[in-house]
Amino acid sequence: MGMTDRMAEKSIFRIRHELYVLTGSLFFGDFGTGILMPLIPLYIKHLDAGMSLDLEIKSALAFGVFGLFAATSYPLMGRLSDRIDRRKPFVLAGLIGFMVLSAACAIIDTFEQLLAIRVAQGVMVGVMGPSVLAMLTHVSTPDNRGRSMGVYSTIRGIGSAAGPAAGGVISVVWGFGAGFYTCAVLGLISIILVGLFVKETRSSGFAWSRTGCLSDQPDSAGSVNGTANTDIRLLASAAFTTMLAIMIIATILPLYEVRLGASTAGLGIALAAYFSARLIFQTPMGMLSDMVGTRRVMVAGLGMSALLLVWMAHIATTPEFLVLMFATGVAAAAVNTPALAFGADLSCPDMVGQQMSLFPMASAIGMVVGPLIGGVFASYLGFASPFYLCAGLMVSIGVMVMTRGR
């Protein structure tokens, strides 16, 4: 029986069961990561600090160093996993680090100790992320990568979305220590499931690009055969813009509160609308990209996102903001899921970890840069300026994605 037949027997909705096993095993760790989101900023005010900083600055530092060290670690760990052609040890190492560091948060006394833990957590995410994306590339095919990436993003997104609510409840009822220990236990569950049920994947024997790997090496005539790295960087930059956009919006929510006369609850619902739409539409957008082409869906998503951002700079009511945030979530799903699938198609067998690591690295950079651009531009160049900047960037990247040959 050939590989195609075996894959067909082991697939659900044209997706190999190995993808469900991997994603389901990681779900608990993602749920724990979501729990950490509200715990970290709320925990800071209970910690002593040698540095005299405002609470808002401390919170920004705690999230900023995490994103910075994750972004730095992604390409290094991706390159290392490619060199030894193993992924599972990196996934397990990242989960073990998450478990230990989550428990460590419960026993620290100072903000500086928390900052050191956040640095280490960023590194652990960098250790695990590229290998997870490489394994997803291995267990998907060119014909189902869009839906595979969509299902992966949706299942893991459920944990990340539900986690903050659970974290808030746990901290109120049982305290911060219980919340951090819960994260550690959830990490342990993922470690056990990955160790027992997730199989190692290697670069040989898997389907890659529909047209073959695009090598950056010159052929015998001395000309360059392709530009895979450049193309994947372009796709990753598209994913960067969606993170940049939502971080800009999140940063200037206080300005929206004043301009719209909105309540904190109303703004929170609008943010929830964005994340809900993105979660719901990731799999449909992946399926659509399999049918009509990843590039077309991506470019449409970038164009839609740019228009929505310009519109969002001039809204006058809270209901309008809510509707636009939902639509922006749909557009973000139309960018990110096809971008991952497109990147997997273009990846080379001996560089898949390194190349796919560009996507989480781009998102981490957007998480760090977004608040800076949103705050500085809105303060000094006007409320609408960060929206126009991000929209212009999206249009430029969309044009480049559409015009570059595949």
C-alpha positions as CSV (number, residue, x, y, z in Angstrom):
1,M,0.0,0.0,0.0
2,G,1.4,3.4,-1.0
3,M,1.9,6.4,1.3
4,T,-1.1,8.2,-0.2
5,D,-3.4,5.3,0.6
6,R,-2.1,5.0,4.1
7,M,-2.6,8.7,4.7
8,A,-6.1,8.5,3.3
9,E,-7.0,5.7,5.7
10,K,-5.7,7.6,8.7
11,S,-7.3,11.0,7.9
12,I,-10.3,12.7,9.3
13,F,-11.8,15.4,7.1
14,R,-8.8,15.0,4.8
15,I,-6.4,15.8,7.7
16,R,-4.0,13.1,9.0
17,H,-4.8,11.9,12.6
18,E,-1.2,12.7,13.6
19,L,-2.1,16.4,13.4
20,Y,-5.0,16.0,15.9
21,V,-2.8,14.0,18.2
22,L,-0.1,16.7,18.2
23,T,-2.6,19.6,18.6
24,G,-4.7,17.8,21.2
25,S,-1.6,17.0,23.2
26,L,-0.4,20.6,23.2
27,F,-3.9,21.9,24.1
28,F,-3.4,21.7,27.9
29,G,-0.1,23.7,27.7
30,D,-1.9,26.3,25.7
31,F,-4.7,26.5,28.2
32,G,-2.1,27.1,30.9
33,T,-0.5,29.8,28.8
34,G,-3.9,31.5,28.6
35,I,-4.2,31.3,32.4
36,L,-0.9,33.1,32.8
37,M,-2.1,36.1,30.7
38,P,-4.2,37.8,33.4
39,L,-2.2,36.4,36.3
40,I,1.1,38.1,35.3
41,P,0.1,41.7,35.3
42,L,-2.2,41.3,38.4
43,Y,0.6,39.5,40.3
44,I,3.1,42.3,39.8
45,K,1.5,44.6,42.3
46,H,1.9,42.0,45.0
47,L,5.7,41.8,44.4
48,D,8.4,43.9,46.0
49,A,10.6,45.7,43.5
50,G,14.1,47.2,43.7
51,M,13.4,49.4,40.7
52,S,11.0,52.3,41.1
53,L,8.6,52.1,38.2
54,D,4.9,52.6,37.6
55,L,2.8,49.5,37.5
56,E,2.0,50.0,33.8
57,I,5.7,50.1,33.0
58,K,6.4,46.9,35.0
59,S,3.5,45.1,33.2
60,A,4.9,46.2,29.8
61,L,8.4,45.0,30.8
62,A,7.0,41.6,31.8
63,F,5.4,41.1,28.5
64,G,8.1,42.9,26.4
65,V,11.0,40.8,27.6
66,F,9.0,37.6,27.0
67,G,8.3,38.6,23.4
68,L,11.9,39.8,22.8
69,F,13.6,36.7,24.0
70,A,11.0,34.4,22.2
71,A,11.7,36.3,18.9
72,T,15.4,35.9,19.4
73,S,15.2,32.2,20.2
74,Y,12.9,31.1,17.4
75,P,15.4,31.1,14.5
76,L,18.3,29.7,16.6
77,M,16.2,26.8,17.8
78,G,14.7,26.2,14.4
79,R,18.2,26.0,12.9
80,L,19.3,23.6,15.6
81,S,16.3,21.3,15.1
82,D,17.0,21.2,11.4
83,R,20.6,20.4,12.0
84,I,19.9,17.3,14.1
85,D,16.6,16.6,12.2
86,R,14.6,16.0,15.4
87,R,11.6,17.9,16.7
88,K,10.0,16.0,19.6
89,P,12.9,16.7,22.1
90,F,12.5,20.4,21.5
91,V,8.7,20.2,22.1
92,L,9.2,18.3,25.3
93,A,12.0,20.7,26.5
94,G,9.7,23.7,25.9
95,L,6.8,22.1,27.9
96,I,9.1,21.0,30.7
97,G,10.4,24.6,30.9
98,F,6.9,25.9,30.9
99,M,5.9,23.6,33.8
100,V,8.9,24.4,36.0
101,L,8.8,28.1,35.4
102,S,5.0,28.3,36.0
103,A,5.5,26.6,39.4
104,A,8.5,28.9,40.1
105,C,6.2,32.0,39.8
106,A,4.3,30.9,42.9
107,I,7.4,31.0,45.1
108,I,9.1,34.3,44.1
109,D,9.1,37.5,46.1
110,T,10.3,40.3,43.8
111,F,9.5,41.8,40.5
112,E,13.0,41.2,39.3
113,Q,12.7,37.5,39.9
114,L,9.5,37.5,37.8
115,L,11.3,39.4,35.1
116,A,14.0,36.7,35.0
117,I,11.3,34.0,34.8
118,R,9.6,35.8,31.9
119,V,12.9,35.9,30.0
120,A,13.3,32.2,30.5
121,Q,9.6,31.6,29.5
122,G,10.3,33.5,26.2
123,V,13.3,31.3,25.5
124,M,11.2,28.1,26.2
125,V,8.6,29.2,23.8
126,G,11.4,29.8,21.2
127,V,12.7,26.3,21.8
128,M,9.3,24.7,21.2
129,G,7.6,26.8,18.5
130,P,9.7,26.1,15.4
131,S,9.6,22.3,16.0
132,V,5.8,22.3,16.4
133,L,5.4,24.1,13.1
134,A,7.9,21.8,11.5
135,M,6.0,18.8,12.7
136,L,2.8,20.3,11.3
137,T,4.5,20.7,7.9
138,H,5.6,17.1,8.0
139,V,2.2,15.6,8.8
140,S,0.3,17.8,6.2
141,T,0.4,17.7,2.5
142,P,0.3,20.5,-0.2
143,D,-3.4,19.7,-0.8
144,N,-4.6,20.0,2.8
145,R,-2.1,22.4,4.4
146,G,-4.6,25.3,4.6
147,R,-7.2,23.3,6.5
148,S,-4.5,21.6,8.6
149,M,-3.1,24.9,9.8
150,G,-6.6,26.2,10.4
151,V,-7.6,23.2,12.5
152,Y,-4.3,23.5,14.4
153,S,-4.8,27.2,15.1
154,T,-8.4,26.7,16.1
155,I,-7.9,23.9,18.6
156,R,-4.9,25.6,20.2
157,G,-6.7,28.9,20.1
158,I,-9.6,27.6,22.2
159,G,-7.2,26.9,25.1
160,S,-5.5,30.3,24.8
161,A,-8.9,32.0,24.6
162,A,-10.5,30.1,27.5
163,G,-7.4,30.4,29.7
164,P,-7.7,34.1,30.8
165,A,-11.2,33.6,32.2
166,A,-10.1,30.5,34.1
167,G,-7.0,32.3,35.4
168,G,-9.1,35.2,36.7
169,V,-11.5,32.9,38.5
170,I,-8.8,30.8,40.0
171,S,-6.8,33.8,41.3
172,V,-9.9,35.3,42.9
173,V,-11.1,32.1,44.6
174,W,-7.9,30.3,45.5
175,G,-5.1,32.8,45.0
176,F,-2.3,33.4,42.6
177,G,-0.3,30.4,43.8
178,A,-3.1,28.1,42.8
179,G,-3.2,29.6,39.4
180,F,0.5,29.1,38.8
181,Y,0.4,25.5,40.0
182,T,-2.6,24.8,37.8
183,C,-0.5,26.0,34.8
184,A,2.3,23.6,35.9
185,V,-0.1,20.7,36.1
186,L,-1.6,21.5,32.7
187,G,2.0,21.6,31.3
188,L,2.7,18.2,32.9
189,I,-0.4,16.7,31.2
190,S,0.9,18.0,27.8
191,I,4.3,16.5,28.5
192,I,2.8,13.1,29.2
193,L,0.6,13.1,26.1
194,V,3.4,14.3,23.8
195,G,5.8,11.8,25.3
196,L,3.4,8.8,24.9
197,F,1.4,9.6,21.8
198,V,3.2,12.1,19.5
199,K,5.6,10.4,17.0
200,E,8.9,12.0,16.0
201,T,8.9,13.4,12.5
202,R,11.8,13.9,10.1
203,S,12.4,15.7,6.9
204,S,12.7,12.7,4.7
205,G,9.6,11.0,3.3
206,F,7.1,13.9,3.4
207,A,5.3,15.9,0.7
208,W,6.7,19.4,0.3
209,S,5.9,22.2,-2.2
210,R,3.6,21.6,-5.1
211,T,6.4,22.7,-7.3
212,G,9.3,21.3,-5.2
213,C,11.5,23.1,-2.7
214,L,12.6,26.5,-3.8
215,S,16.4,26.4,-3.3
216,D,18.4,29.6,-2.8
217,Q,21.5,27.8,-4.2
218,P,22.7,28.7,-7.7
219,D,22.4,26.0,-10.4
220,S,25.2,24.7,-12.6
221,A,24.9,27.8,-14.9
222,G,25.3,30.1,-11.9
223,S,21.8,31.5,-11.8
224,V,19.6,31.4,-8.7
225,N,16.8,28.7,-8.9
226,G,14.5,30.3,-6.4
227,T,14.1,32.6,-3.4
228,A,12.4,30.5,-0.7
229,N,13.8,32.4,2.2
230,T,12.9,35.8,0.8
231,D,9.3,34.6,0.0
232,I,8.8,33.1,3.5
233,R,10.1,36.3,5.1
234,L,7.5,38.2,3.0
235,L,4.7,35.8,4.2
236,A,5.9,36.1,7.8
237,S,5.8,39.9,7.5
238,A,2.2,39.6,6.5
239,A,1.5,37.8,9.8
240,F,3.5,40.5,11.5
241,T,1.1,43.2,10.3
242,T,-2.0,41.4,11.9
243,M,-0.3,41.3,15.3
244,L,0.9,44.9,14.8
245,A,-2.7,46.0,14.1
246,I,-4.3,44.3,17.2
247,M,-1.5,45.6,19.5
248,I,-1.9,49.1,18.2
249,I,-5.7,48.9,18.9
250,A,-5.1,47.4,22.3
251,T,-2.6,50.1,23.2
252,I,-4.9,53.0,22.4
253,L,-8.1,51.5,23.9
254,P,-8.0,54.3,26.6
255,L,-8.3,56.8,23.7
256,Y,-11.2,54.9,22.3
257,E,-12.8,55.0,25.7
258,V,-12.7,58.8,25.6
259,R,-13.5,59.3,21.9
260,L,-16.5,56.9,21.9
261,G,-17.7,57.4,25.5
262,A,-17.4,53.6,25.8
263,S,-17.3,51.6,28.9
264,T,-14.5,49.2,29.9
265,A,-17.0,46.3,29.5
266,G,-17.9,47.5,26.0
267,L,-14.3,47.7,24.9
268,G,-13.6,44.3,26.4
269,I,-16.5,42.8,24.4
270,A,-15.1,44.4,21.2
271,L,-11.7,42.7,21.9
272,A,-13.5,39.4,22.5
273,A,-15.3,39.8,19.2
274,Y,-12.0,40.1,17.4
275,F,-10.5,37.0,19.0
276,S,-13.7,35.1,18.6
277,A,-14.0,35.9,14.9
278,R,-10.3,35.0,14.3
279,L,-10.8,31.7,16.2
280,I,-14.0,30.8,14.3
281,F,-12.8,31.6,10.8
282,Q,-9.3,30.1,10.9
283,T,-10.4,26.7,9.7
284,P,-12.8,28.0,7.0
285,M,-10.1,30.3,5.7
286,G,-7.7,27.4,5.6
287,M,-10.2,25.3,3.6
288,L,-10.9,28.2,1.3
289,S,-7.2,28.6,0.6
290,D,-6.9,24.9,-0.3
291,M,-9.6,25.4,-2.9
292,V,-8.8,28.8,-4.5
293,G,-5.1,29.3,-3.5
294,T,-3.3,30.6,-0.5
295,R,-2.0,33.7,-2.2
296,R,-5.5,34.9,-3.3
297,V,-7.0,34.5,0.2
298,M,-4.0,36.1,1.8
299,V,-4.0,39.2,-0.4
300,A,-7.8,39.6,0.1
301,G,-7.3,39.4,3.8
302,L,-4.5,42.0,3.7
303,G,-6.7,44.3,1.6
304,M,-9.7,43.9,3.8
305,S,-7.6,44.5,7.0
306,A,-6.2,47.7,5.5
307,L,-9.6,49.1,4.7
308,L,-10.9,48.2,8.1
309,L,-8.0,49.8,9.9
310,V,-8.6,53.1,8.0
311,W,-12.3,52.9,8.8
312,M,-11.5,52.2,12.5
313,A,-9.5,55.5,12.7
314,H,-12.7,57.4,12.1
315,I,-15.5,55.6,13.9
316,A,-17.9,57.4,16.2
317,T,-19.9,54.8,18.1
318,T,-19.2,51.7,20.2
319,P,-21.4,49.4,18.2
320,E,-19.5,50.4,15.1
321,F,-16.2,49.6,16.9
322,L,-17.7,46.2,17.8
323,V,-18.6,45.3,14.3
324,L,-15.3,46.4,12.9
325,M,-13.4,44.4,15.4
326,F,-15.3,41.3,14.5
327,A,-14.6,41.9,10.8
328,T,-10.9,42.6,11.6
329,G,-10.7,39.2,13.3
330,V,-12.1,37.5,10.1
331,A,-9.6,39.4,8.0
332,A,-6.7,38.4,10.3
333,A,-7.7,34.7,9.9
334,A,-7.7,35.2,6.2
335,V,-4.0,36.4,6.4
336,N,-2.5,34.1,9.0
337,T,-3.8,30.7,8.2
338,P,-3.0,30.9,4.4
339,A,0.4,32.5,5.2
340,L,1.4,29.4,7.4
341,A,0.2,27.0,4.7
342,F,2.0,28.9,2.0
343,G,5.2,29.0,4.0
344,A,5.0,25.3,4.6
345,D,4.6,24.7,0.9
346,L,7.7,26.7,0.2
347,S,9.9,25.3,3.0
348,C,12.9,23.2,2.2
349,P,13.3,19.7,3.9
350,D,16.5,20.6,5.5
351,M,15.4,24.1,6.6
352,V,11.8,23.7,7.6
353,G,12.3,24.5,11.3
354,Q,14.4,27.6,10.6
355,Q,12.1,28.8,7.9
356,M,8.8,28.2,9.7
357,S,10.2,29.8,12.8
358,L,10.0,33.1,11.0
359,F,6.2,33.2,11.6
360,P,6.1,33.1,15.4
361,M,9.2,35.3,15.4
362,A,7.3,37.9,13.3
363,S,4.3,37.7,15.7
364,A,6.5,38.2,18.7
365,I,8.1,41.3,17.1
366,G,4.7,42.7,16.4
367,M,3.8,42.1,20.0
368,V,6.7,44.2,21.1
369,V,6.7,46.9,18.4
370,G,2.9,47.4,18.3
371,P,2.5,49.2,21.6
372,L,5.4,51.5,20.8
373,I,4.0,52.5,17.4
374,G,0.5,52.9,18.8
375,G,1.5,55.0,21.7
376,V,4.1,57.2,20.1
377,F,2.4,57.8,16.8
378,A,-1.0,58.5,18.4
379,S,0.5,60.9,20.9
380,Y,2.7,62.9,18.5
381,L,1.2,62.5,15.0
382,G,-2.5,62.1,15.7
383,F,-4.9,59.4,16.6
384,A,-5.3,58.1,13.0
385,S,-1.6,57.9,12.2
386,P,-0.8,54.4,13.5
387,F,-3.8,53.0,11.7
388,Y,-2.7,54.5,8.4
389,L,0.9,53.3,8.9
390,C,-0.2,49.8,9.5
391,A,-2.8,49.9,6.6
392,G,-0.1,51.1,4.2
393,L,2.2,48.4,5.3
394,M,-0.5,45.8,4.7
395,V,-1.2,47.1,1.2
396,S,2.5,47.1,0.3
397,I,3.0,43.5,1.5
398,G,-0.2,42.5,-0.3
399,V,1.1,43.9,-3.6
400,M,4.4,42.1,-3.2
401,V,2.7,38.8,-2.3
402,M,0.5,39.0,-5.4
403,T,3.2,40.0,-7.8
404,R,6.0,37.7,-6.7
405,G,6.2,34.4,-8.7
406,R,5.5,31.2,-6.8
